[in-house]
Amino acid sequence: MSWTSLTPKWNCALSDEEALTGWFAGQRQVFEDAYLQTDDPYKQSGWGSTPERWRFGREVILDGVPRDGDFLDIGCANGLLLACLIEWAGERGVTLTPHGIDFVPELVKLAKARFPENAANFEVANAFDWQPSQQYTYVHTLLEYVPKKQQPAYLQRVLDEVVAPGGRLIVSSYGSRGKNEKPLDIDFHLQMLGFRTTGCGNSLEPDGWVATRVAWVDR
Ligand SMILES: C[S@@+](CC[C@H](N)C(=O)[O-])C[C@H]1O[C@@H](n2cnc3c(N)ncnc32)[C@H](O)[C@@H]1O
């Protein structure tokens, strides 16, 4: 199941609080239903293809991670992405400390179990209104965690309040080859929203298909 198939309403324009509360409740239910019906760790992170393709589609995030630091994955699901990024970064001589939030409590429980020594670094929270108690060297997010209308303010708040001074906001956009859904040109998109990106990367297949696009903004 692809990310986009889970978010049919992701581009709706909502403004009032009641509508927003309903939107997030609906989204939370969709993720609970989709991710918790299986013990497969990949499916619990929304991935339906092979581990090799997972690495191909996710390792590109590390293009924006040149040095050691605290890495917060917003929407961490069961923590699989963090575990893999830590392993792949280690192969490059970079050490990351995992942190995560997710609005599905059962997924946060799974993430804590994956990182017993860092369990305190995981929290149940809605990215939209979460108040962090610390700031992070790297903060990774997807746009779709909030309705389209709220995305610029969401990104600005994360950059100002969640990313540490000198740190980096990393934004990914995932495509789905099976559904022929291309990722957003996230670098261009962030620039159009007024953010000054400082780098970008993509997972480019030999035939030209782009699985993931990622771009980052420094604080
Ligand atoms: C596609 S998975 C991402 C997993 C992993 N971070 C990755 O990038 O591969 C999306 C996760 O974000 C969580 N999520 C979606 N919207 C959220 C929000 N507003 N606040 C917190 N978590 C959210 C979902 O529960 C789900 O576990």
The ligand as an SDF file (V2000), in Angstrom:
LIG
                    3D

 27 29  0  0  0  0  0  0  0  0999 V2000
    4.4970    6.9660    5.5110 C   0  0  0  0  0  0  0  0  0  0  0  0
    4.7560    6.6830    7.2580 S   0  0  0  0  0  0  0  0  0  0  0  0
    6.3920    7.3170    7.3780 C   0  0  0  0  0  0  0  0  0  0  0  0
    7.3380    6.3360    8.0270 C   0  0  0  0  0  0  0  0  0  0  0  0
    8.7660    6.8400    7.9970 C   0  0  0  0  0  0  0  0  0  0  0  0
    8.9060    8.0670    8.7320 N   0  0  0  0  0  0  0  0  0  0  0  0
    9.2300    7.0430    6.5800 C   0  0  0  0  0  0  0  0  0  0  0  0
    9.4160    8.2150    6.1690 O   0  0  0  0  0  0  0  0  0  0  0  0
    9.4140    6.0540    5.8580 O   0  0  0  0  0  0  0  0  0  0  0  0
    3.7760    7.9790    7.9800 C   0  0  0  0  0  0  0  0  0  0  0  0
    3.6970    7.9390    9.5070 C   0  0  0  0  0  0  0  0  0  0  0  0
    3.3970    9.2450    9.9440 O   0  0  0  0  0  0  0  0  0  0  0  0
    2.4250    9.2030   10.9490 C   0  0  0  0  0  0  0  0  0  0  0  0
    1.7170   10.4970   10.8900 N   0  0  0  0  0  0  0  0  0  0  0  0
    0.9550   10.9740    9.8720 C   0  0  0  0  0  0  0  0  0  0  0  0
    0.5080   12.2010   10.1540 N   0  0  0  0  0  0  0  0  0  0  0  0
    0.9860   12.5190   11.3900 C   0  0  0  0  0  0  0  0  0  0  0  0
    0.8600   13.6520   12.2390 C   0  0  0  0  0  0  0  0  0  0  0  0
    0.1290   14.7100   11.8830 N   0  0  0  0  0  0  0  0  0  0  0  0
    1.5010   13.6320   13.4290 N   0  0  0  0  0  0  0  0  0  0  0  0
    2.2390   12.5650   13.8100 C   0  0  0  0  0  0  0  0  0  0  0  0
    2.3810   11.4430   13.0660 N   0  0  0  0  0  0  0  0  0  0  0  0
    1.7610   11.4290   11.8560 C   0  0  0  0  0  0  0  0  0  0  0  0
    1.5660    7.9910   10.6240 C   0  0  0  0  0  0  0  0  0  0  0  0
    0.9300    7.4730   11.7630 O   0  0  0  0  0  0  0  0  0  0  0  0
    2.6090    7.0340   10.0460 C   0  0  0  0  0  0  0  0  0  0  0  0
    3.1290    6.2020   11.0600 O   0  0  0  0  0  0  0  0  0  0  0  0
  1  2  1  0
  2  3  1  0
  2 10  1  0
  3  4  1  0
  4  5  1  0
  5  6  1  0
  5  7  1  0
  7  8  2  0
  7  9  1  0
 10 11  1  0
 11 12  1  0
 11 26  1  0
 12 13  1  0
 13 14  1  0
 13 24  1  0
 14 15  1  0
 14 23  1  0
 15 16  2  0
 16 17  1  0
 17 18  1  0
 17 23  2  0
 18 19  1  0
 18 20  2  0
 20 21  1  0
 21 22  2  0
 22 23  1  0
 24 25  1  0
 24 26  1  0
 26 27  1  0
M  CHG  2   2   1   9  -1
M  END
$$$$
